Amino acid sequence: MADIKIPLRDMRFAMRELLDWDKHYESLGYEEATPDLVDAILEEGAKFCENVLAPLNQVGDQQGCTWKDGEVFTPEGFKEAYQQFVEAGWPSLAHDPVHGGQGLPPSLGTLMSEMVGTTNWSWGMYPGLSHGAMNTLEAHGTDEQKETYLTKLVEGSWTGTMCLTEPHCGTDLGMLRTKAEPNDDGSYAITGTKIFISAGEHDMAENIVHIVLARLPDAPAGTKGISLFIVPKFLPEADGSVGERNGVVCGSLEHKMGIHGNATAVLNFDGAKGFLIGPPNKGLNCMFTFMNTARLGTALQGLAHAEAGFQKSLAYAKDRLQMRSLSGPKNPDGPADPIIVHPDVRRMLLTQKAFAEGGRMLILLCSQQVDRLQKGSDEDKKDADDLLAFLTPIAKAFLTETGLESANLGMQCFGGHGYIAEWGMEQNVRDARISTIYEGTTGVQALDLLGRKVLMSQGELLRKFTKVVHKFCQAEIDNEALAPYVTKLQELNKQWGDLTLHVGAKAMENPDEVGAASVDYLMFSGYAVQAYLWARAAKVANDKLAEGAGEADFYRAKLATARFYFDRILPRTASHAAAMQSGAGNLMDLDAEHFAF
Ligand SMILES: Cc1cc2nc3c(=O)[nH]c(=O)nc-3n(C[C@H](O)[C@H](O)[C@H](O)COP(=O)(O)OP(=O)(O)OC[C@H]3O[C@@H](n4cnc5c(N)ncnc54)[C@H](O)[C@@H]3O)c2cc1C
């Protein structure tokens, strides 16, 4: 079976040729992020992921994590791989040098996360969750908390978790019950049960820093009464070493469909010592730092499974002989033709390719905004913040939905061989399935996009993005080679605004119209954002071919994929538009008691 190869050529296309990261880094003052250093990081990262993580992917799935008396043991090789990861300094790559980081741009960290996730998503969740904890502490921790916890997380000797969910509440965090009672020494006693906590207990690092949402006594009801706490598994000593065991114990591990190599823990907090992060009752605001990191991290999961499934199914389609081509034998000396000759197999492969490469462009566009947020001018920061607010729910929900579709198509290319465990294709589907659920389901992201981001900003965030698209179209209006893309993009841009006005007007009469339109609106938006990126990719490829810059086959393949996207994927926007315009009645008129008829 073909081994996963990190798609370095395509990563460079997206970061350098499409988004011009070398100039972007220079303009933001990331002096150390020279093209040579960036290349070295990509090469080294790819080697680690291909040679160390990829071979552990199936092992992790087969062995899973085991629980014994509150301790959790990760699959064979996971711990050693993590030690290598830490020794090579990967956790500290994009963090502040003040806390031991290397000060490189966050977007470089994203590239590394893509490589890790593509080769072994379950393993990657252990360091992945730590990044969210680090960003939260960086943004909201006191100097002392940063010194005690952040430095250890940046070093990688400790890992982090995000503890929101409780048995009775996941989406609706306003209902959470975990209590935080003040202790005399300024700390808090945390009591309650958190479920589904990823990387919640394991043997890979010497300590685990749980970032926990809980309620202070007399806190207001709902989301306004939630505070945020650090609850370490082992309480730190003054010299930074791990001390006494804290009162947080893993009660059990969940048995689940996929990501078996990652421990999904039930955590029981029994008067565990916790330390407040940020102001009391503002925990959910602080947690948004974590959740935004995690949302983009999960968007990456969609891309990771699309890429992994695509690579394997492409290799298989070139090798597997079955039936003859409709237009005459292509492998006349063999008993049959390779299945890649069949149009339908090509449809499945090109869909995966378009979603993987398109997803990469979107993720890298988002992570470019994260760099601007960190180092840009005030104006830059505002612009990046607005773009990110708009693009994050789209990236999270659209890329995970299309990642799951891609993983399914990858399996389908294998026929029955995809359904059995040997080839890893059914694992890819099982592992991908959670991505549309955690970090806010697709439905919840869609409400965030249409309700909070678009309608509550009176369309301002949408207009900001459609203006970017409009500017591109205006600049290329006379470019004949791009005409099919630009014309379609202009129509789509206008339709996007019209649909928003339509839903907005109906929502004034009936708020359910927002919920009824939201997922179709989000998917429409995802296809539109991807169309903009594919049109830009087509422009780059056209220009390179016109210049005679070499690698003509690579650029021709880009153009073919852009064409496939516009001709065969983008028409899906029409059905989303029709569905969202059909209104809430067809969903809401049926009585709940009558569904069962
Ligand atoms: C493997 C795994 C790992 C996880 N890791 C973590 C972790 O590390 N930390 C953590 O805190 N949590 C974690 N979670 C929890 C996860 O984030 C939640 O499961 C998720 O947010 C959904 O919450 P829920 O399961 O309670 O579903 P519910 O909130 O009960 O939702 C059920 C359904 O109702 C829909 N729904 C709910 N409200 C609305 C609404 N207003 N409008 C439209 N639809 C709505 C949802 O979209 C969903 O389809 C994990 C879960 C799993 C399975």
The ligand as an SDF file (V2000), in Angstrom:
LIG
                    3D

 53 58  0  0  0  0  0  0  0  0999 V2000
  -14.5500   12.0520   20.4590 C   0  0  0  0  0  0  0  0  0  0  0  0
  -15.0100   13.3060   21.0870 C   0  0  0  0  0  0  0  0  0  0  0  0
  -14.0740   14.2240   21.5510 C   0  0  0  0  0  0  0  0  0  0  0  0
  -14.4750   15.3990   22.1670 C   0  0  0  0  0  0  0  0  0  0  0  0
  -13.5480   16.2510   22.7230 N   0  0  0  0  0  0  0  0  0  0  0  0
  -13.9690   17.2480   23.5450 C   0  0  0  0  0  0  0  0  0  0  0  0
  -13.0290   17.9900   24.3340 C   0  0  0  0  0  0  0  0  0  0  0  0
  -11.8120   17.8080   24.2590 O   0  0  0  0  0  0  0  0  0  0  0  0
  -13.5210   18.9070   25.2080 N   0  0  0  0  0  0  0  0  0  0  0  0
  -14.8530   19.1590   25.3550 C   0  0  0  0  0  0  0  0  0  0  0  0
  -15.2200   19.9780   26.1680 O   0  0  0  0  0  0  0  0  0  0  0  0
  -15.7620   18.4800   24.6000 N   0  0  0  0  0  0  0  0  0  0  0  0
  -15.3540   17.5310   23.7110 C   0  0  0  0  0  0  0  0  0  0  0  0
  -16.2670   16.8200   22.9820 N   0  0  0  0  0  0  0  0  0  0  0  0
  -17.6700   17.1700   23.0700 C   0  0  0  0  0  0  0  0  0  0  0  0
  -18.2170   17.8110   21.8040 C   0  0  0  0  0  0  0  0  0  0  0  0
  -17.6760   19.0820   21.6160 O   0  0  0  0  0  0  0  0  0  0  0  0
  -19.7400   17.8040   21.9020 C   0  0  0  0  0  0  0  0  0  0  0  0
  -20.1480   16.4460   21.7780 O   0  0  0  0  0  0  0  0  0  0  0  0
  -20.4150   18.6670   20.8770 C   0  0  0  0  0  0  0  0  0  0  0  0
  -20.1350   20.0130   21.1400 O   0  0  0  0  0  0  0  0  0  0  0  0
  -21.9300   18.4640   20.8340 C   0  0  0  0  0  0  0  0  0  0  0  0
  -22.4790   18.4870   22.1060 O   0  0  0  0  0  0  0  0  0  0  0  0
  -23.4320   17.2850   22.5860 P   0  0  0  0  0  0  0  0  0  0  0  0
  -22.7430   16.0130   22.2960 O   0  0  0  0  0  0  0  0  0  0  0  0
  -23.8550   17.5350   23.9810 O   0  0  0  0  0  0  0  0  0  0  0  0
  -24.6730   17.3840   21.6240 O   0  0  0  0  0  0  0  0  0  0  0  0
  -25.9760   18.3010   21.8590 P   0  0  0  0  0  0  0  0  0  0  0  0
  -25.5470   19.6520   22.2660 O   0  0  0  0  0  0  0  0  0  0  0  0
  -26.9340   17.5810   22.7200 O   0  0  0  0  0  0  0  0  0  0  0  0
  -26.5550   18.3830   20.3760 O   0  0  0  0  0  0  0  0  0  0  0  0
  -27.3380   17.3310   19.7810 C   0  0  0  0  0  0  0  0  0  0  0  0
  -27.7740   17.7690   18.3880 C   0  0  0  0  0  0  0  0  0  0  0  0
  -28.6190   18.9320   18.5010 O   0  0  0  0  0  0  0  0  0  0  0  0
  -28.1350   19.9650   17.6830 C   0  0  0  0  0  0  0  0  0  0  0  0
  -28.3920   21.2570   18.3200 N   0  0  0  0  0  0  0  0  0  0  0  0
  -28.2300   21.6010   19.5990 C   0  0  0  0  0  0  0  0  0  0  0  0
  -28.5680   22.8810   19.7860 N   0  0  0  0  0  0  0  0  0  0  0  0
  -28.9470   23.3620   18.5960 C   0  0  0  0  0  0  0  0  0  0  0  0
  -29.4370   24.6160   18.1240 C   0  0  0  0  0  0  0  0  0  0  0  0
  -29.5690   25.6590   18.9280 N   0  0  0  0  0  0  0  0  0  0  0  0
  -29.7280   24.7420   16.8120 N   0  0  0  0  0  0  0  0  0  0  0  0
  -29.5630   23.7150   15.9630 C   0  0  0  0  0  0  0  0  0  0  0  0
  -29.1300   22.5030   16.3480 N   0  0  0  0  0  0  0  0  0  0  0  0
  -28.8290   22.3280   17.6510 C   0  0  0  0  0  0  0  0  0  0  0  0
  -26.6510   19.7040   17.5190 C   0  0  0  0  0  0  0  0  0  0  0  0
  -26.1390   20.2940   16.3270 O   0  0  0  0  0  0  0  0  0  0  0  0
  -26.6220   18.1760   17.4780 C   0  0  0  0  0  0  0  0  0  0  0  0
  -26.8670   17.7390   16.1710 O   0  0  0  0  0  0  0  0  0  0  0  0
  -15.8700   15.6750   22.2990 C   0  0  0  0  0  0  0  0  0  0  0  0
  -16.8080   14.7830   21.7950 C   0  0  0  0  0  0  0  0  0  0  0  0
  -16.4030   13.6040   21.2260 C   0  0  0  0  0  0  0  0  0  0  0  0
  -17.4430   12.6280   20.7570 C   0  0  0  0  0  0  0  0  0  0  0  0
  1  2  1  0
  2  3  1  0
  2 52  2  0
  3  4  2  0
  4  5  1  0
  4 50  1  0
  5  6  2  0
  6  7  1  0
  6 13  1  0
  7  8  2  0
  7  9  1  0
  9 10  1  0
 10 11  2  0
 10 12  1  0
 12 13  2  0
 13 14  1  0
 14 15  1  0
 14 50  1  0
 15 16  1  0
 16 17  1  0
 16 18  1  0
 18 19  1  0
 18 20  1  0
 20 21  1  0
 20 22  1  0
 22 23  1  0
 23 24  1  0
 24 25  2  0
 24 26  1  0
 24 27  1  0
 27 28  1  0
 28 29  2  0
 28 30  1  0
 28 31  1  0
 31 32  1  0
 32 33  1  0
 33 34  1  0
 33 48  1  0
 34 35  1  0
 35 36  1  0
 35 46  1  0
 36 37  1  0
 36 45  1  0
 37 38  2  0
 38 39  1  0
 39 40  1  0
 39 45  2  0
 40 41  1  0
 40 42  2  0
 42 43  1  0
 43 44  2  0
 44 45  1  0
 46 47  1  0
 46 48  1  0
 48 49  1  0
 50 51  2  0
 51 52  1  0
 52 53  1  0
M  END
$$$$
